[in-house]
């Protein structure tokens, strides 16, 4: 009986993941950049609908924390609040990127 329950659970999980994949393919994910403006690369609050620009992708290879500032648009208010209050993970990443711009 235990084997049947596991099989049923596995089938449901597979069906759920398959249906979730279909939904995500139909609805493009929107991300927004909440970091400081990087001249020639990206501006604050730039929204991407279907992936990011090549310039941004190249910069992320050099500076991985930049990728943490490309967030789901639904998290925008939380990220802006953390940056304004100078607390939290988004602020930490924001500071690292901003400080690296001073060094350039």
Buried (B, 14 or more C-beta within 10 A) or exposed (E): EEEEEEEEEEEEEEEEEEEEEEEEEEEEEBBBBBBBBBEEBBEBEBEBEEEBEEEBEEBBEEBEBBBBBBBEEEBBEBBBEBBEEEEBEBBBBBBBBEEBEEEE
